[in-house]
Amino acid sequence: MRIDFPIAFQASAAPTIGVEWEFALVDRETRDLSNTAADLFAAVTPELVDPSRLHKELLRNTVEVVTGICTSVAEAVADLRETLGVVIPAADSLGVDLLGSGTHPFARWSAQQLTEGARYEELINRTQWWGRQMLIWGVHVHVGLPSQERVMPIMSSLLDTYPHLLALSASSPVWAGLDTGYASNRSQMFQQLPTAGLPFTFETWEEFEACIGDQATTGVIDSMSDVRWDIRPAPHLGTIENRVCDGMSDITELAALTALIHCLVVDLDTRLAAGETLPTMPPWHVQENKWRAARYGLDAIVILDDSSRERLVTDDLDDLLERLTPVARRLECEAELRSVADIPRNGASYQRQRQVAAASGGDLVAVVDSVVAELRASL
């Protein structure tokens, strides 16, 4: 898909949502990654009412379960459950399990196979060693917006709550057999790709178009899908796509973070429509907050605003959830939003993985077992 200018944002009449949930495939016996996505697709496609609910990704060890256009968090979760109700039995028949985590704790990148396709081949040809290292999985949440003019202010202001989302979802502490010391090693790996990482911030849609035009002209990108920012507009869908979160192993936690993202976007859109100037932070604060959340997870002390005030992320989260509760009532996701607070109480995925590793004497197969079991139990 080539980029046509100007870039038209296909506005959404309602704040609809869509979720993309990436999974690694792991062998039932060895718990290593399994390059069997093509076999799983062959087994699943005849059984799915809508085959578009399952996507291929860069590597043959990965599948992505996606929803349709949904009006509520509950509808999105039901959509995911329906698809997984077909995918998981098919995976069982192949002797593989779905792993919902930001990274695999011990897999070797050199053993992974590339999915066929010119776009994927070009990505690896361009990025080389870093591209081949991308054994990472995440969760992406789309929220519809009613106007092209609102996209950039909302996207910039969403960066203020970047560390909250990353700390809550962090699930990638172990890489190539070693604990990295990070809660989210995935976020640090992914930003090594030339068009990934934190987005640039723009005052207007026209500035965004100029950036994309420059990148297309100079061969940095061929299409909008090559823009892999952590938060990005999806003009053809009329959404902002939030790609901050690590992979998740629990559908209840996924529902909670989907509700949080939905409420954040709708709250900002409502305030902007009322004439408010949305808060933003300097890019150096945004960048530091991303690193702190990746490094320390729920123990991160984050920067709150352009006056450099700081606070423990979980303390700030409590106030954020309280402030968003009226929005959640309007969107009919109050229960899901309130369950966000259960994540710090129960331990985020990176903390649970470390607990299993410590209890098993560092057995990383046991870590994979625990993550796989969490998905099955939550469903």
C-alpha positions in Angstrom: 0.0 0.0 0.0 1.5 3.3 -1.1 0.7 6.4 0.8 -1.7 8.9 -0.9 -1.5 12.6 0.1 -3.1 14.2 1.9 -3.7 11.4 4.3 -7.4 11.1 5.0 -8.5 10.1 8.5 -11.7 8.1 8.2 -13.4 9.5 11.3 -15.4 7.2 13.6 -18.9 8.4 14.6 -18.6 6.6 17.9 -15.6 5.8 20.2 -15.5 2.2 19.0 -12.7 -0.2 20.1 -10.7 -3.0 18.6 -8.1 -5.3 20.2 -5.1 -7.1 18.7 -3.7 -9.8 21.0 -0.4 -11.4 19.9 0.6 -14.9 21.0 3.8 -16.9 20.7 3.4 -20.6 19.9 5.3 -23.0 22.3 5.9 -26.7 22.0 4.0 -28.6 24.6 7.0 -30.8 25.5 10.1 -28.6 25.2 8.3 -25.3 25.9 10.5 -23.7 23.2 9.0 -21.6 20.5 7.3 -23.6 17.7 7.3 -22.4 14.1 3.9 -23.9 13.4 1.7 -20.8 12.7 1.0 -22.1 9.1 -0.2 -25.4 10.5 -2.4 -23.7 13.0 -3.9 -21.4 10.3 -4.7 -24.5 8.2 -6.4 -26.2 11.1 -8.3 -23.1 12.3 -9.5 -21.3 9.2 -12.3 -23.7 8.2 -13.6 -23.5 11.8 -13.7 -19.7 12.1 -16.9 -17.9 11.2 -14.7 -14.9 10.2 -11.1 -16.0 9.2 -9.9 -12.4 9.5 -10.0 -12.8 13.3 -6.6 -14.5 13.1 -3.6 -12.8 11.6 -0.1 -13.9 10.6 2.9 -11.9 11.9 6.6 -11.5 11.1 7.7 -14.9 12.4 6.1 -18.3 12.0 6.0 -18.7 15.8 3.4 -16.0 16.2 -0.4 -15.6 15.7 -2.5 -12.5 16.4 -6.1 -12.8 17.5 -8.1 -9.6 16.6 -11.6 -8.4 17.3 -14.0 -6.8 14.9 -15.2 -3.2 15.5 -16.7 -3.3 19.0 -18.8 -0.8 20.9 -17.7 -1.9 24.4 -15.0 -3.7 26.3 -17.4 -6.5 27.1 -18.1 -7.0 23.4 -14.4 -7.0 22.6 -13.7 -9.6 25.3 -16.5 -11.8 24.1 -15.2 -11.6 20.5 -11.7 -12.6 21.7 -13.1 -15.5 23.7 -15.0 -16.8 20.7 -12.0 -16.9 18.5 -9.7 -18.4 21.2 -12.4 -21.0 21.7 -11.6 -22.3 18.2 -7.8 -21.5 18.2 -6.8 -23.2 21.4 -8.4 -26.6 20.6 -6.7 -26.5 17.2 -3.4 -25.7 18.9 -4.0 -28.6 21.2 -4.3 -30.9 18.3 -0.9 -29.8 17.0 0.8 -30.2 20.4 1.4 -26.4 20.9 0.2 -23.9 23.4 -0.4 -20.1 23.3 2.0 -18.0 25.3 0.8 -14.5 26.2 4.0 -12.7 27.3 6.2 -9.8 26.1 9.1 -12.2 25.4 9.9 -15.9 25.6 12.4 -16.5 28.5 14.9 -18.8 26.7 14.2 -19.1 23.0 17.0 -18.5 20.5 16.3 -16.0 17.7 18.5 -17.9 15.3 16.1 -20.8 15.3 13.0 -18.9 14.2 11.6 -18.9 10.7 10.3 -15.8 8.8 6.7 -15.7 7.5 6.6 -15.6 3.7 6.0 -12.2 2.2 7.9 -9.4 0.6 7.1 -6.9 3.4 8.6 -9.1 6.0 11.6 -10.0 3.9 12.3 -6.3 3.3 12.0 -5.5 7.0 14.7 -8.1 7.8 16.8 -7.1 4.9 16.8 -3.5 6.2 17.1 -4.1 9.9 19.4 -7.2 9.9 20.5 -8.3 13.4 18.0 -6.1 15.2 15.1 -7.3 13.1 16.0 -10.9 13.6 16.0 -10.4 17.3 12.3 -9.4 17.5 11.0 -12.3 19.6 8.5 -9.9 21.1 4.7 -9.9 21.5 2.2 -7.2 22.6 -1.4 -6.1 22.8 -2.7 -3.2 20.7 -5.9 -1.3 21.4 -7.7 0.9 18.8 -10.1 3.6 19.8 -12.2 5.5 17.3 -12.1 9.3 17.1 -14.7 11.6 15.5 -12.3 14.2 13.9 -9.0 14.3 12.2 -8.2 17.6 14.1 -8.4 15.9 17.5 -6.0 13.0 16.7 -2.6 14.7 17.4 -3.5 16.6 20.6 -4.9 13.3 22.1 -2.0 11.3 20.9 0.5 13.7 22.5 -1.5 13.8 25.8 -1.7 10.0 26.0 2.0 9.9 26.4 1.6 11.3 29.9 0.1 7.9 31.0 2.5 5.8 28.9 4.3 4.6 32.1 1.1 3.5 33.8 0.2 1.2 30.9 3.6 -0.2 30.5 4.1 -0.9 34.2 0.8 -2.6 34.5 1.3 -4.9 31.4 5.0 -5.5 31.8 5.7 -9.2 31.1 9.1 -9.6 29.7 11.8 -9.7 32.4 13.8 -12.7 31.0 15.6 -12.7 27.7 17.8 -15.5 26.2 17.8 -17.3 29.6 18.8 -14.3 31.7 16.8 -12.0 33.9 17.5 -8.6 32.3 16.7 -6.5 35.4 13.9 -4.9 33.4 10.1 -5.4 33.9 9.6 -4.9 30.1 12.6 -5.9 28.0 10.2 -6.0 25.0 9.7 -2.2 25.0 13.5 -1.7 24.9 14.0 -4.3 22.2 11.3 -3.0 19.9 12.5 0.6 19.9 15.7 -0.5 18.1 13.8 -0.7 14.8 14.1 2.5 12.9 10.4 3.4 12.8 9.5 2.0 16.2 9.5 3.5 19.7 8.0 6.7 21.0 6.1 8.8 18.4 7.1 12.2 17.3 4.6 14.8 18.6 2.8 17.2 16.3 0.6 20.2 16.8 -1.5 19.5 13.7 -2.5 16.8 11.3 -0.7 18.6 8.6 2.6 18.4 10.5 2.0 14.6 10.8 1.4 14.4 7.0 4.6 16.3 6.4 6.6 13.8 8.5 5.1 10.8 6.7 5.7 12.5 3.4 9.3 13.0 4.2 9.7 9.4 5.3 8.0 8.1 2.2 10.0 10.3 -0.1 13.3 9.3 1.4 12.5 5.5 1.5 12.2 5.2 5.2 8.6 3.8 4.8 6.5 2.4 2.0 3.2 2.5 3.7 1.6 3.6 7.0 1.9 0.1 8.3 5.7 0.7 8.4 5.2 3.4 11.0 5.6 1.3 14.2 5.3 3.9 16.9 4.1 2.9 20.4 1.1 5.1 19.8 0.1 5.9 16.3 -2.9 7.0 14.2 -4.6 4.4 12.0 -6.1 6.8 9.4 -7.8 4.0 7.4 -9.7 2.9 10.5 -10.3 6.2 12.1 -8.6 5.3 15.3 -5.7 5.9 17.6 -3.8 2.7 18.1 -2.2 2.2 21.5 0.7 -0.3 21.2 2.4 0.3 24.6 1.4 -2.9 26.3 3.5 -6.0 26.6 1.8 -9.4 25.8 -0.8 -10.6 28.3 -1.6 -14.0 29.7 -4.9 -13.2 31.4 -8.1 -12.1 29.6 -9.3 -10.3 32.7 -6.1 -8.2 32.8 -6.5 -7.6 29.1 -10.1 -6.4 29.7 -8.9 -4.1 32.5 -6.2 -2.4 30.3 -8.5 -2.2 27.3 -11.0 -0.3 29.6 -8.2 2.0 30.9 -7.1 2.8 27.3 -10.7 3.3 26.1 -11.5 5.6 29.1 -8.2 7.6 28.6 -8.9 8.3 25.0 -12.6 9.2 25.5 -11.8 11.4 28.5 -9.2 13.4 26.5 -11.5 13.7 23.5 -14.3 15.0 25.7 -12.1 17.5 27.3 -10.7 18.6 24.0 -14.2 19.0 22.5 -15.1 21.2 25.5 -12.3 23.6 24.6 -9.6 22.4 27.1 -6.0 22.5 26.2 -4.8 19.0 26.9 -1.7 18.5 29.2 1.5 17.3 27.6 5.1 16.8 28.8 8.4 17.6 27.2 9.8 14.7 25.2 12.7 14.2 27.6 10.2 13.5 30.4 8.2 11.1 28.2 11.3 9.2 27.2 12.5 9.0 30.8 9.1 7.7 32.0 9.1 5.0 29.4 12.5 3.9 30.6 11.6 4.0 34.3 8.4 1.9 33.7 10.4 -0.6 31.6 13.1 -0.9 34.2 11.1 -0.8 37.5 7.6 -1.7 36.5 5.1 -1.0 39.2 7.9 0.3 41.5 8.7 3.2 39.0 8.6 6.8 40.3 7.3 8.6 37.3 7.3 12.3 36.2 3.8 13.7 36.2 3.9 17.0 34.3 6.0 19.7 32.8 6.9 21.1 36.2 8.8 17.9 36.9 6.7 16.6 39.9 7.2 12.9 40.6 5.2 10.2 42.2 5.1 6.4 42.6 3.2 5.1 39.6 0.8 3.0 41.6 -0.1 6.0 43.8 -0.9 8.0 40.7 -2.8 5.1 39.2 -5.2 5.1 42.2 -6.2 8.8 41.5 -6.3 8.2 37.7 -8.8 5.3 38.1 -11.0 7.4 40.4 -11.0 10.3 38.0 -11.9 8.1 35.0 -14.7 6.3 36.8 -17.5 8.5 35.5 -16.2 8.0 32.0 -16.2 4.2 32.6 -19.8 4.4 33.7 -20.7 6.1 30.4 -18.8 3.5 28.4 -20.3 0.6 30.5 -16.9 -0.7 31.6 -16.7 0.4 35.2 -16.1 -3.1 36.5 -13.3 -3.7 34.1 -11.7 -0.3 34.9 -11.8 -1.0 38.6 -10.1 -4.4 38.1 -7.0 -2.5 36.9 -6.3 -2.0 40.6 -6.1 -5.8 41.1 -2.9 -6.0 39.0 -0.7 -4.3 41.6 -2.4 -6.2 44.4 -1.9 -9.6 42.7 1.4 -8.8 41.0 2.0 -7.9 37.4 3.1 -10.6 35.0 6.8 -9.8 35.2 6.5 -10.2 39.0 4.7 -13.5 38.8 7.2 -14.8 36.3 10.1 -13.9 38.7 8.3 -15.6 41.6 7.9 -18.8 39.6 11.6 -18.7 38.6 12.7 -18.1 42.2 10.4 -20.9 43.5 11.7 -23.4 40.9 15.4 -22.7 41.2 15.5 -20.7 38.0 13.6 -23.3 35.9 12.5 -21.2 32.9 10.4 -24.1 31.5 8.3 -23.7 34.7 7.9 -20.0 33.9 6.5 -20.9 30.4 4.2 -23.4 32.0 2.9 -20.8 34.4 2.2 -18.2 31.7 0.4 -20.8 29.5 -1.6 -22.0 32.5 -2.7 -18.4 33.3 -4.3 -18.0 29.9 -6.2 -21.3 30.1 -7.4 -20.5 33.7 -8.6 -17.0 32.7 -10.6 -18.4 29.8 
